[in-house]
């Protein structure tokens, strides 16, 4: 099939690669590429954050996790497998943990008694997004798409993220502001990622990369990107409270996650040649391959 993929974030690029691997001819069209995408700002640890539906997310996440782990041996892909800890007051296993091994253990930080331990692929977007783009035969055509139905091809895959609010006329899509601080590693164990979501209004995470730390975070409904130094101060205070000896802050970044209560992955009921895959919230890297494989499965039953 001849297919147009709209969007060049991690969802769009992974979908394009997956479809090419299955023999389709793919073109990619996107208003933003590379460092200008929301994916470039992501912490990019495997963790099903701010996404649904709960009945489908675990399966998408498990398949993506296996794919990312299989790529960890390629140094150019920028993927490493870390030990993850989710600090939680809940003694029931996390809702997203179906299909993976989790264990209730003492938290490896101060001020938090227990955590769920698991393994998690961590992606460096600055390495992984170009790595993906190099493996796709079709270059990205950078332009704004105004009408999905007007795009060429036997099928159009809508991976436009936040842009789907307009392109798909879907008011259920909204922006969730995320803000991170990039720090030197300091004395933090770079083999361990920690998430503290005991307070949903003041979430914290530390995600080590090979030569830096990503510290976050927040999830605030917003329509514009705005850095707030008070958020960074709060994040650093939480790191200190947990006994994490982070290094000097080098950079602060913010972006709008394309949030929807449930990922929309389906054929458009009014224009069946359009397949939607958007609304992945803070879990684009976590769900990318699983969702791309489901898009490919839909195309197998075409028309």
BAFI-3210 file (N, C-alpha, C; in Angstrom, 3 decimals, decimal comma, padded with zeros to 6 digits):
// residues 303
n [1|2|3|4|5|6|7|8|9|10|11|12|13|14|15|16|17|18|19|20|21|22|23|24|25|26|27|28|29|30|31|32|33|34|35|36|37|38|39|40|41|42|43|44|45|46|47|48|49|50|51|52|53|54|55|56|57|58|59|60|61|62|63|64|65|66|67|68|69|70|71|72|73|74|75|76|77|78|79|80|81|82|83|84|85|86|87|88|89|90|91|92|93|94|95|96|97|98|99|100|101|102|103|104|105|106|107|108|109|110|111|112|113|114|115|116|117|118|119|120|121|122|123|124|125|126|127|128|129|130|131|132|133|134|135|136|137|138|139|140|141|142|143|144|145|146|147|148|149|150|151|152|153|154|155|156|157|158|159|160|161|162|163|164|165|166|167|168|169|170|171|172|173|174|175|176|177|178|179|180|181|182|183|184|185|186|187|188|189|190|191|192|193|194|195|196|197|198|199|200|201|202|203|204|205|206|207|208|209|210|211|212|213|214|215|216|217|218|219|220|221|222|223|224|225|226|227|228|229|230|231|232|233|234|235|236|237|238|239|240|241|242|243|244|245|246|247|248|249|250|251|252|253|254|255|256|257|258|259|260|261|262|263|264|265|266|267|268|269|270|271|272|273|274|275|276|277|278|279|280|281|282|283|284|285|286|287|288|289|290|291|292|293|294|295|296|297|298|299|300|301|302|303]
n.u [000,827|000,323|001,190|000,541|002,031|001,224|002,966|005,945|007,017|007,910|005,835|004,889|007,278|007,983|005,731|005,890|008,315|007,627|005,584|006,974|008,677|006,902|006,471|005,113|004,802|005,895|005,293|006,254|004,814|005,105|004,672|006,582|009,892|012,520|014,392|012,381|010,078|007,641|008,438|011,199|011,693|010,999|011,263|011,539|011,586|010,695|007,529|004,229|002,710|000,142|-001,913|-004,305|-006,556|-006,989|-007,377|-005,989|-003,475|-001,401|-000,727|000,159|002,329|003,999|004,771|006,151|008,181|009,655|010,616|012,202|014,111|015,344|016,767|018,701|021,295|022,482|024,682|024,251|021,560|020,869|019,744|019,318|018,975|017,497|017,241|014,160|012,279|009,198|007,908|005,384|002,359|000,670|-000,080|-000,894|-000,010|001,168|-001,185|-000,331|001,398|000,886|002,036|004,740|007,597|007,319|008,348|007,847|009,740|012,136|012,441|015,053|015,885|015,794|013,190|011,070|009,358|008,719|008,812|007,931|009,779|011,286|012,372|013,427|013,543|015,466|015,388|017,340|016,282|017,650|019,437|017,915|015,672|016,891|018,143|015,951|014,878|016,905|016,593|014,310|013,133|011,873|012,221|011,392|008,783|008,563|005,956|002,873|-000,068|-003,348|-005,681|-006,572|-007,854|-007,190|-004,624|-002,271|-002,375|-003,140|-003,866|-004,039|-002,240|-002,844|-000,786|-000,496|-000,340|-000,707|-001,704|-003,866|-006,134|-007,144|-006,864|-008,294|-010,569|-011,072|-012,015|-011,310|-008,615|-005,888|-003,423|-000,814|001,312|004,707|007,663|011,163|014,374|017,724|020,522|023,928|025,396|026,274|026,286|024,490|023,193|023,584|022,377|019,832|016,434|014,001|010,706|008,420|005,270|003,532|002,252|000,068|-000,052|002,440|004,508|007,544|010,549|013,590|015,709|018,355|020,719|023,379|025,361|024,172|021,430|017,889|015,473|012,279|008,888|005,990|002,473|000,482|-002,507|-002,476|-002,091|000,010|003,607|005,581|008,286|008,872|010,610|010,062|008,998|011,211|012,726|011,128|011,286|014,022|014,123|012,631|014,318|016,478|015,188|014,775|017,295|018,997|021,939|022,167|023,775|024,971|022,518|022,052|020,321|016,967|013,847|010,699|007,528|004,514|002,547|000,641|-002,266|-004,903|-007,747|-008,027|-006,022|-006,514|-006,957|-007,823|-009,782|-011,064|-014,449|-015,904|-014,239|-012,857|-010,287|-008,510|-006,519|-006,364|-003,913|-003,257|-002,936|-001,312|-000,306|001,880|003,318|004,471|006,958|006,751|004,566|004,872|005,774|003,997|001,531|002,036|002,223|-000,403|-001,648|-000,566|-001,775|-004,470|-004,329|-003,894|-006,362|-007,556|-009,801]
n.v [-001,200|002,310|004,824|007,645|009,108|011,252|013,382|013,553|012,887|010,602|008,713|008,982|008,473|005,877|004,481|004,825|003,452|000,847|000,232|000,340|-001,833|-003,849|-003,868|-001,759|001,271|004,328|007,726|010,616|013,334|016,382|019,109|019,807|018,754|016,632|018,335|020,149|018,827|017,564|015,137|015,336|016,640|014,965|012,974|010,281|007,642|004,221|004,025|003,862|006,605|008,920|007,989|006,077|003,639|001,669|-001,004|-001,559|-000,335|-001,743|-003,964|-002,695|-001,364|-003,438|-004,731|-002,664|-002,255|-004,664|-004,365|-002,011|-002,929|-004,819|-003,209|-002,108|-002,962|-001,581|000,947|003,420|003,899|004,908|003,748|002,370|-000,153|000,264|-000,012|000,415|002,311|002,770|004,887|004,453|004,541|002,467|-000,898|-002,706|-004,173|-002,011|-000,682|-000,767|-002,856|-005,363|-008,273|-007,792|-008,153|-007,129|-005,955|-005,597|-003,571|-002,197|001,327|002,959|005,394|008,265|009,020|007,645|004,744|002,295|000,793|-000,002|-002,214|-002,626|-003,345|-001,045|000,253|003,038|005,877|008,042|010,852|012,615|010,979|008,768|009,581|010,681|008,279|006,595|008,045|007,727|005,107|004,918|004,812|006,882|010,403|013,079|015,186|018,467|020,307|022,067|020,319|020,604|019,271|016,099|014,241|015,155|014,393|012,397|008,901|005,401|005,087|007,154|007,940|009,241|010,702|012,986|014,041|016,624|018,266|016,907|017,770|019,828|018,810|016,381|017,296|017,044|017,655|016,375|016,168|017,630|019,950|019,038|020,473|019,795|019,997|019,959|019,591|019,587|018,074|017,799|014,566|014,283|012,639|010,624|007,389|006,125|003,943|003,663|004,585|006,706|007,208|009,254|009,309|009,866|012,206|013,445|016,016|016,997|015,542|013,631|012,780|011,100|010,587|008,956|009,676|008,990|010,899|012,776|013,951|013,715|015,628|015,817|016,516|017,672|017,928|019,812|021,254|023,125|025,624|026,897|026,941|027,427|028,189|027,792|029,022|028,448|025,899|024,346|024,806|023,524|020,872|020,353|020,593|018,372|016,356|016,702|016,100|013,399|012,501|012,533|013,141|015,296|016,869|020,049|022,200|022,302|023,028|023,983|022,760|022,705|021,360|020,520|017,878|015,621|015,149|012,844|011,325|008,684|006,891|007,385|005,027|003,930|003,272|006,015|006,742|008,190|008,801|006,299|005,694|006,955|006,439|006,780|007,569|008,785|010,940|010,047|011,101|011,322|009,118|008,431|007,294|004,939|003,552|003,423|001,410|-000,744|000,462|001,169|-001,347|-002,175|-000,383|-001,305|-003,804|-003,113|-002,178|-004,531|-005,639|-004,188|-003,262]
n.w [000,000|-000,535|001,599|003,645|006,393|008,944|010,903|012,825|015,259|017,940|017,740|015,069|013,547|014,423|013,618|010,821|010,270|011,110|009,299|006,879|007,279|006,932|004,269|003,051|001,118|002,159|002,986|004,843|006,439|008,083|010,358|012,203|012,995|014,322|016,769|017,198|017,845|020,207|021,234|021,395|023,752|025,724|028,733|028,303|029,372|029,758|030,812|031,663|031,621|032,288|030,400|028,522|027,066|030,083|029,555|027,250|027,249|028,814|027,109|024,726|025,860|026,827|024,469|023,210|025,042|024,841|022,228|022,443|024,276|022,679|020,996|022,532|022,353|020,295|020,019|018,792|018,926|021,384|023,709|026,903|029,411|032,456|036,072|037,502|039,902|041,361|043,591|045,821|047,704|047,512|048,032|046,188|043,052|040,372|038,005|035,399|035,168|034,131|032,669|033,018|035,213|038,519|041,736|045,201|047,197|049,585|049,301|047,452|048,523|050,741|053,127|052,002|052,310|050,800|047,500|044,073|042,148|038,961|035,587|033,063|029,806|028,840|026,832|024,833|023,437|021,660|020,383|019,583|017,988|015,566|014,848|014,302|012,111|010,205|009,488|008,070|004,827|003,423|003,261|005,565|004,758|005,285|006,207|006,837|007,559|006,538|005,985|006,491|004,812|002,313|001,856|-000,005|-001,125|-000,399|002,191|005,106|007,935|010,979|013,028|014,543|017,089|019,398|017,445|016,465|017,665|016,114|013,441|013,491|014,499|017,273|020,361|022,682|022,877|024,479|025,790|028,001|030,142|030,468|032,363|032,556|034,120|033,190|034,430|035,646|036,365|039,046|042,150|041,629|041,049|037,916|036,852|037,711|037,756|039,168|040,231|041,873|042,735|044,772|045,446|043,299|042,326|042,500|041,126|040,871|039,196|038,382|035,751|034,571|032,029|029,692|030,174|031,790|033,878|033,860|035,338|036,740|037,695|035,960|035,241|033,800|032,782|029,805|027,250|026,153|026,010|028,781|030,758|034,227|036,873|039,531|039,488|038,822|041,115|043,008|042,099|042,476|045,250|045,997|045,060|046,810|049,235|048,929|049,129|046,925|045,300|043,124|040,290|038,978|037,533|034,086|032,056|031,294|030,195|028,433|027,394|025,570|026,312|024,292|025,367|025,980|027,360|026,609|024,349|020,911|018,596|015,720|012,734|010,916|011,308|009,454|007,305|006,017|004,980|006,559|009,379|012,808|015,247|018,028|020,959|023,070|025,376|028,124|027,351|024,906|023,988|025,361|024,352|021,637|019,670|020,090|019,482|016,810|015,635|015,915|014,197|011,784|011,762|011,432|008,797|007,459|007,195|005,273|002,560]
ca.u [000,000|000,962|000,662|001,068|002,026|001,245|003,602|007,316|007,482|008,240|004,721|004,897|008,459|007,905|004,684|006,426|009,292|006,910|004,862|007,966|009,139|005,865|006,410|004,349|005,501|005,494|005,793|006,002|004,573|005,021|004,955|007,791|010,766|013,701|014,387|011,171|008,943|007,441|009,213|012,588|011,768|010,513|012,205|011,710|011,778|009,529|006,653|002,922|002,280|-000,915|-002,408|-005,351|-007,361|-006,285|-007,513|-005,100|-002,136|-000,365|-000,277|000,984|003,567|004,856|005,356|007,141|009,306|010,472|011,280|013,263|015,178|016,071|017,610|019,661|022,655|022,996|025,081|023,755|020,134|020,719|018,846|019,905|017,972|017,762|016,372|013,200|011,553|008,054|007,549|003,929|001,776|-000,242|000,507|-001,295|000,884|000,695|-002,157|000,318|002,449|000,492|002,959|006,145|007,906|007,495|008,609|007,728|011,032|012,442|012,845|016,497|016,036|015,337|011,859|010,087|009,625|008,626|008,666|007,845|010,996|011,093|013,391|012,819|014,413|015,528|015,731|017,824|015,648|018,597|020,061|016,956|014,849|017,664|018,366|014,738|014,746|017,871|016,159|013,124|013,574|011,291|012,544|010,243|008,391|008,160|004,926|001,680|-001,205|-004,607|-006,819|-006,082|-008,453|-006,578|-003,282|-002,271|-002,106|-004,252|-004,243|-003,388|-002,142|-002,805|000,057|-000,190|-000,230|-001,569|-002,341|-005,095|-007,282|-007,673|-006,947|-009,347|-011,685|-011,265|-011,800|-010,805|-007,158|-005,464|-002,016|-000,374|002,657|005,750|008,893|012,282|015,680|018,844|021,585|025,078|025,021|026,572|026,534|023,321|023,426|023,055|021,684|018,562|015,464|013,076|009,502|007,669|003,962|002,653|001,458|-000,140|000,108|003,865|005,247|008,998|011,285|014,964|016,013|019,749|021,218|024,771|026,220|023,348|020,205|016,649|014,691|010,939|008,190|004,663|001,473|-000,414|-003,251|-001,949|-002,147|001,279|004,793|006,158|009,168|008,631|011,736|009,577|008,850|012,547|013,104|010,382|011,859|015,312|013,844|012,225|015,520|017,227|014,433|014,960|018,709|019,644|022,973|022,220|024,779|024,551|021,535|022,621|019,316|015,567|013,050|009,282|006,784|003,110|002,190|-000,658|-003,053|-006,291|-008,030|-007,724|-005,418|-007,414|-006,305|-008,931|-010,141|-012,038|-015,748|-016,448|-013,282|-012,197|-008,880|-007,720|-006,370|-005,868|-003,082|-002,832|-003,416|-000,487|000,045|003,290|003,794|004,744|008,046|006,336|003,520|005,064|005,827|002,760|000,494|002,378|001,870|-001,852|-001,966|-000,247|-002,793|-005,666|-004,116|-003,959|-007,773|-008,040|-010,513]
ca.v [000,000|003,626|005,365|008,898|009,252|012,659|013,511|013,036|012,577|009,180|007,901|009,002|007,805|004,443|003,948|004,766|002,361|-000,424|-000,015|000,000|-003,195|-004,762|-003,804|-000,628|002,472|005,334|009,105|011,270|014,767|016,911|020,533|019,931|017,587|016,665|019,044|020,967|017,998|017,317|013,945|015,707|017,192|013,949|012,237|009,093|006,380|003,364|004,148|004,252|007,782|009,762|007,411|005,079|002,976|000,707|-002,348|-001,741|000,218|-002,722|-004,764|-001,815|-001,049|-004,622|-004,952|-001,610|-002,526|-005,722|-003,793|-001,120|-003,746|-005,479|-002,209|-001,569|-003,346|-000,684|002,163|004,621|004,093|005,691|003,057|001,545|-000,738|000,683|-000,496|001,453|002,256|003,658|005,078|004,496|004,072|001,375|-002,233|-003,480|-003,902|-000,943|-001,104|-000,926|-003,868|-006,653|-008,807|-007,584|-008,503|-006,048|-006,478|-004,608|-003,561|-000,910|002,371|003,235|006,816|008,628|009,604|006,846|003,390|001,174|001,128|-001,110|-002,308|-003,246|-002,874|-000,115|000,876|004,501|006,337|009,419|011,322|013,245|009,903|007,799|010,125|010,609|006,859|006,155|008,715|007,156|003,769|005,036|005,154|008,154|011,590|013,808|016,398|019,393|021,278|021,971|019,596|021,267|018,391|014,726|013,557|015,644|013,828|011,306|007,539|004,492|005,304|008,259|007,620|010,502|010,657|014,414|014,457|017,727|018,803|016,176|018,539|020,550|017,978|015,385|017,992|016,248|018,485|015,577|016,314|018,872|020,008|018,921|021,017|019,095|020,776|019,173|020,219|018,722|018,308|016,903|013,378|014,360|011,332|009,770|006,118|006,250|002,721|003,607|005,658|006,746|008,023|009,435|009,864|009,859|013,422|013,622|017,424|017,341|014,336|013,786|011,651|011,290|009,648|009,130|009,393|008,560|011,943|013,797|013,521|014,433|015,767|016,376|016,922|018,210|017,649|020,930|021,649|024,391|025,817|027,500|026,462|028,478|027,716|028,422|028,699|027,881|024,453|023,762|024,852|022,462|019,598|020,194|020,369|016,975|015,535|016,772|015,396|011,970|012,192|012,335|014,175|015,688|017,869|021,389|022,300|022,834|023,444|023,726|022,652|022,448|020,977|020,172|016,501|015,528|014,320|012,437|010,333|007,396|006,938|007,057|004,188|003,341|003,866|007,092|006,216|008,964|008,720|005,048|005,580|007,591|005,709|007,686|007,067|009,994|011,057|009,173|011,778|011,259|007,753|008,188|006,329|003,703|002,874|003,682|000,226|-001,487|001,143|001,063|-002,695|-002,235|000,310|-002,244|-004,850|-002,538|-002,108|-005,884|-005,959|-003,137|-002,061]
ca.w [000,000|-000,532|002,851|004,183|007,849|009,338|012,208|012,853|016,599|018,098|017,256|013,615|013,003|014,699|012,745|009,460|010,201|011,229|008,049|005,852|007,545|006,444|002,823|002,532|000,663|003,152|003,002|006,125|006,342|009,441|010,533|013,027|012,971|015,173|018,048|017,323|018,224|021,640|021,605|021,676|025,107|026,659|029,572|027,455|030,070|029,621|031,986|031,114|032,373|031,720|029,161|028,633|028,093|030,928|028,997|026,097|027,458|029,182|025,961|023,890|026,573|026,895|023,145|022,968|025,948|024,242|021,056|022,892|024,860|021,592|020,350|023,491|021,980|019,263|020,720|018,126|019,208|022,609|024,634|027,956|030,295|033,823|037,141|037,841|041,173|041,498|044,993|045,885|048,957|047,181|048,126|045,026|041,915|039,498|036,991|034,106|035,272|033,563|031,675|033,359|036,597|039,477|043,071|046,276|047,875|050,220|048,354|047,550|048,812|052,074|053,221|051,271|052,804|049,870|046,080|043,136|041,340|037,650|034,648|032,118|028,803|028,801|025,489|024,693|022,206|020,743|019,613|019,059|016,903|014,312|014,525|013,625|010,813|009,264|009,083|007,230|003,476|002,979|004,052|006,087|004,038|006,343|005,859|007,658|006,987|006,887|005,728|006,394|003,666|001,086|001,710|-000,984|-000,696|-000,126|003,589|005,812|009,352|011,714|014,230|014,674|018,475|019,817|016,252|016,171|018,170|014,955|012,243|013,649|015,144|018,492|021,541|023,802|022,906|025,128|026,136|029,386|030,215|031,191|032,502|033,066|034,312|032,820|035,406|035,657|037,141|040,469|042,746|041,414|040,356|036,563|036,452|038,419|037,558|040,298|040,093|043,115|042,375|045,937|045,328|041,853|041,969|042,602|040,762|040,746|038,645|037,928|034,672|034,149|030,698|029,758|030,726|032,424|034,524|033,577|036,556|036,504|036,512|036,190|034,210|034,036|031,578|029,282|025,795|025,747|026,710|029,615|031,822|035,518|037,760|040,785|039,305|038,930|042,533|043,689|041,681|043,162|046,663|046,134|044,909|048,066|050,267|048,694|049,311|045,627|045,128|041,717|039,958|038,583|036,462|032,850|031,087|031,613|028,982|028,649|026,202|025,776|025,986|023,601|026,282|025,753|028,396|025,996|023,018|019,814|017,592|014,986|011,450|011,032|010,866|008,336|006,189|006,407|004,580|007,611|010,641|013,842|016,341|018,746|022,335|023,899|026,619|028,510|027,143|023,504|023,834|026,016|023,586|020,207|018,799|020,220|018,711|015,390|015,191|015,782|012,941|010,700|011,773|010,814|007,347|006,913|006,938|004,337|003,058]
c.u [000,865|000,339|001,334|000,925|002,153|001,779|004,966|007,895|007,739|007,099|004,739|006,067|008,407|006,845|005,196|007,413|008,593|006,180|005,828|008,474|008,144|005,594|005,618|005,277|004,978|006,085|005,421|005,857|004,418|005,347|006,246|008,584|011,872|013,504|013,140|009,956|008,839|008,273|010,642|012,776|011,440|011,639|012,526|012,186|010,535|008,715|005,296|002,282|001,229|-001,408|-003,477|-005,683|-006,594|-006,355|-006,526|-003,662|-001,112|000,154|000,580|002,346|004,523|005,527|006,403|008,382|010,233|011,247|012,438|014,423|015,999|017,026|018,721|021,104|023,272|023,391|024,555|022,293|019,893|019,771|019,666|018,777|018,372|016,884|015,464|012,561|010,399|007,682|006,051|003,468|000,942|000,478|000,053|-000,359|000,313|-000,210|-001,489|001,256|002,054|001,498|004,424|006,351|008,089|007,627|008,516|008,984|011,195|012,922|014,317|016,796|015,576|013,900|010,783|010,314|009,691|008,443|008,469|009,075|010,709|012,278|012,713|013,846|014,323|016,073|016,286|017,266|016,618|019,347|019,006|016,132|015,630|017,937|017,155|014,645|015,698|017,432|014,894|013,565|013,084|011,762|011,266|010,001|007,834|007,193|003,728|000,570|-002,484|-005,805|-006,299|-006,596|-007,834|-005,179|-003,320|-002,079|-003,363|-004,770|-003,452|-003,411|-001,920|-002,059|000,457|-000,160|-001,217|-002,303|-003,634|-006,322|-007,963|-007,888|-008,076|-010,594|-012,091|-010,989|-011,313|-009,286|-006,806|-003,987|-001,794|001,075|003,566|007,000|009,967|013,490|016,744|020,020|022,783|024,776|025,267|026,905|025,389|023,713|022,782|022,425|020,279|017,710|014,405|011,919|008,794|006,345|002,988|001,760|001,260|000,009|001,567|004,692|006,739|009,557|012,713|015,266|017,460|019,921|022,714|025,687|025,435|022,166|019,040|015,835|013,341|010,104|006,857|003,759|000,339|-001,175|-002,807|-002,125|-000,860|002,410|005,415|007,001|008,900|009,781|011,286|009,370|010,207|013,008|012,401|010,955|013,185|015,120|013,425|013,420|016,327|016,522|014,580|016,419|019,459|020,650|023,145|023,267|024,156|023,538|022,171|021,588|017,939|014,786|011,597|008,636|005,363|002,868|000,823|-001,593|-004,463|-006,577|-007,760|-007,095|-006,489|-006,636|-007,411|-009,035|-011,175|-013,387|-016,330|-015,557|-012,421|-010,745|-007,949|-007,714|-005,755|-005,000|-002,510|-003,415|-002,617|000,025|001,533|003,919|004,084|005,833|007,646|005,368|003,789|005,007|004,544|001,642|000,770|002,012|000,358|-002,324|-001,707|-001,286|-004,091|-005,521|-004,171|-005,393|-008,390|-008,712|-011,537]
c.v [001,256|004,423|006,691|008,874|010,735|012,752|012,867|013,016|011,089|008,289|007,838|008,245|006,295|003,786|003,811|003,613|001,004|-000,769|-000,339|-001,429|-004,237|-004,601|-002,663|000,481|003,646|006,692|009,705|012,763|015,300|018,391|020,743|018,636|017,752|017,382|019,879|020,149|017,887|016,131|014,284|016,193|016,137|013,380|010,886|007,867|005,539|003,423|004,638|005,395|008,570|009,220|006,366|004,613|001,888|-000,707|-002,620|-001,312|-000,841|-003,544|-003,928|-001,582|-002,234|-004,881|-003,895|-001,835|-003,577|-005,205|-002,899|-001,907|-004,432|-004,512|-001,689|-001,933|-002,466|000,634|003,439|004,912|004,873|005,082|002,245|001,017|-000,444|-000,093|000,648|001,214|003,250|003,722|005,303|004,005|002,813|000,032|-003,166|-003,167|-002,812|-001,482|-001,435|-002,129|-005,237|-007,091|-008,541|-007,911|-007,236|-006,652|-005,346|-004,678|-002,247|000,103|002,716|004,705|007,072|009,153|008,861|005,383|002,309|001,669|-000,155|-001,084|-003,090|-002,833|-002,050|000,369|002,398|004,932|007,760|009,963|011,911|012,218|009,072|008,347|010,191|009,166|006,297|006,726|008,123|005,793|003,767|005,508|006,536|009,304|012,257|015,046|017,377|020,448|021,067|021,253|020,258|020,339|016,974|014,027|013,982|015,080|012,612|009,938|006,711|004,667|006,475|007,924|008,922|010,326|012,077|014,914|015,549|018,350|018,102|016,894|019,293|019,622|016,957|015,979|017,272|017,112|017,718|015,641|017,656|018,795|019,861|019,379|020,115|019,948|019,901|020,058|019,186|019,076|017,404|015,730|013,499|012,984|010,363|008,516|006,190|004,965|002,609|004,815|005,565|007,681|008,067|010,106|009,802|011,097|013,704|015,062|017,882|016,094|014,657|012,552|012,080|010,179|009,868|008,853|009,150|009,611|013,051|013,147|014,357|014,437|016,390|016,166|017,536|017,795|018,642|021,255|023,030|024,429|026,414|026,926|027,617|027,834|028,501|028,052|028,124|026,376|023,755|023,736|023,743|021,093|019,341|019,947|018,926|016,038|015,527|015,994|013,887|011,546|011,947|013,456|014,580|016,776|019,200|021,336|022,964|023,489|023,148|023,710|022,358|022,081|020,630|018,728|016,478|014,605|014,054|011,345|008,918|007,623|006,604|006,288|003,417|003,953|004,951|006,600|006,948|008,902|007,480|004,913|006,276|006,684|006,667|006,940|008,287|009,993|010,227|009,834|011,753|009,915|007,438|007,154|004,962|002,887|002,814|002,430|-000,594|-000,866|001,053|-000,309|-002,846|-001,487|-000,626|-003,351|-004,349|-002,529|-003,493|-006,285|-004,960|-003,784|-002,473]
c.w [000,000|000,620|003,190|005,701|008,172|010,761|012,223|014,260|016,711|017,608|015,731|013,023|013,229|013,823|011,322|009,308|010,227|009,934|006,909|006,040|007,045|004,957|002,231|002,043|001,486|002,807|004,342|005,886|007,766|009,468|011,306|012,948|014,005|016,486|018,262|017,737|019,740|022,098|021,996|023,104|026,156|027,521|028,962|028,219|029,842|030,910|031,494|031,908|031,600|030,377|029,473|027,217|028,840|030,362|027,870|026,360|027,864|028,012|025,018|024,538|026,606|025,552|022,819|023,815|025,359|023,039|021,471|023,495|023,775|020,883|021,262|023,157|020,915|019,915|020,086|018,450|020,482|023,619|025,630|028,826|031,737|034,799|037,563|039,193|041,099|042,979|045,064|047,242|048,753|047,258|047,010|043,856|041,014|038,392|035,662|034,054|034,729|032,502|031,947|034,837|037,425|040,867|044,080|047,131|048,639|049,180|048,551|047,834|050,246|052,014|052,472|051,630|051,733|048,440|045,291|042,233|040,059|036,779|033,567|031,105|028,916|027,448|025,583|023,378|021,191|019,909|018,873|017,902|015,584|013,874|013,794|012,215|009,785|008,750|008,253|005,851|003,049|003,854|004,545|005,233|005,062|005,804|006,772|006,904|007,476|006,789|005,538|005,145|002,348|000,865|000,786|-000,342|-000,513|001,297|004,137|007,298|010,117|013,031|014,614|016,102|018,838|018,632|015,895|016,706|017,028|013,774|012,313|014,294|016,428|019,727|022,757|023,909|023,540|025,470|027,624|029,443|031,041|031,229|033,126|033,270|033,962|033,715|035,134|036,586|038,640|041,011|042,569|040,630|038,967|036,032|037,016|038,062|038,647|039,974|041,441|042,751|043,545|045,961|043,851|041,399|042,051|042,317|040,641|040,056|038,332|036,935|034,244|032,664|030,808|030,363|031,421|033,120|034,005|034,860|036,218|037,749|036,935|035,041|034,421|032,754|031,098|027,776|025,257|026,585|027,477|030,710|033,101|036,459|039,095|040,676|039,429|040,380|043,312|043,356|042,393|044,653|046,910|045,980|046,203|049,170|050,140|048,825|048,023|045,376|043,664|041,517|039,562|037,446|035,245|031,958|031,654|030,297|029,343|027,319|026,573|025,354|025,298|024,371|025,755|026,770|027,895|024,631|021,980|018,757|016,883|013,601|011,686|010,522|009,667|007,100|006,441|005,955|005,572|008,842|011,650|014,847|017,058|020,156|023,319|025,171|026,904|028,239|025,683|023,280|024,387|025,171|022,098|019,339|018,894|019,414|017,214|014,844|015,058|014,533|011,765|010,618|011,138|009,290|006,692|006,573|005,961|003,132|004,093]
res [x|x|x|x|x|x|x|x|x|x|x|x|x|x|x|x|x|x|x|x|x|x|x|x|x|x|x|x|x|x|x|x|x|x|x|x|x|x|x|x|x|x|x|x|x|x|x|x|x|x|x|x|x|x|x|x|x|x|x|x|x|x|x|x|x|x|x|x|x|x|x|x|x|x|x|x|x|x|x|x|x|x|x|x|x|x|x|x|x|x|x|x|x|x|x|x|x|x|x|x|x|x|x|x|x|x|x|x|x|x|x|x|x|x|x|x|x|x|x|x|x|x|x|x|x|x|x|x|x|x|x|x|x|x|x|x|x|x|x|x|x|x|x|x|x|x|x|x|x|x|x|x|x|x|x|x|x|x|x|x|x|x|x|x|x|x|x|x|x|x|x|x|x|x|x|x|x|x|x|x|x|x|x|x|x|x|x|x|x|x|x|x|x|x|x|x|x|x|x|x|x|x|x|x|x|x|x|x|x|x|x|x|x|x|x|x|x|x|x|x|x|x|x|x|x|x|x|x|x|x|x|x|x|x|x|x|x|x|x|x|x|x|x|x|x|x|x|x|x|x|x|x|x|x|x|x|x|x|x|x|x|x|x|x|x|x|x|x|x|x|x|x|x|x|x|x|x|x|x|x|x|x|x|x|x|x|x|x|x|x|x|x|x|x|x|x|x|x|x|x|x|x|x]
***
